[in-house]
Amino acid sequence: MANVRDLKKDINYVLGDIIEAVYVWEFANTDKDTKKSEAIIDEAIATFDELIVKVNEKNVDNAKAHFKSINQELESKGRALIEKINNLS
């Protein structure tokens, strides 16, 4: 990973794209209830906040391992959110 700025951008882009996908689904399915989709958006925002707090931690023993774990967490939580979007009906 190049640097912290790139990790922050990745977090922003991935979760922003997920939220955008939910809005597209809501726009395409105006006849359906949006409670589940709104919950996905709330979860994406909470994940964003949680990951940014972890990125900004100053007292980290092994910075490389710390940022790698954040990147892996972003990937796993992002996939889980995408799966939830795919299961909306």
FENGI-V42566 format. One line per field, one symbol per residue. psi: psi as a letter, one per 30 degrees, with the letter a starting at -180 (. if undefined). burial: b if it has 24 or more other C-alpha atoms within 12 Angstrom, else e. A space follows every 10 residues. Layout:
# FENGI-V42566
psi=???
burial=???
This chain:
# FENGI-V42566
psi=keleeeeeee eeeeeeeeee eeeeeeefif flkgeeeeee eeeeeeeeee eeeeegkeik ejeeeeeeee eeeeeeeeee eeeeeffk.
burial=eeebeebbeb bbebbbebbe bbeebbeeee eeeeeebbeb bebbbebbee bbebbeeeee eeeeeebeeb beebeebbee bbebbeeee
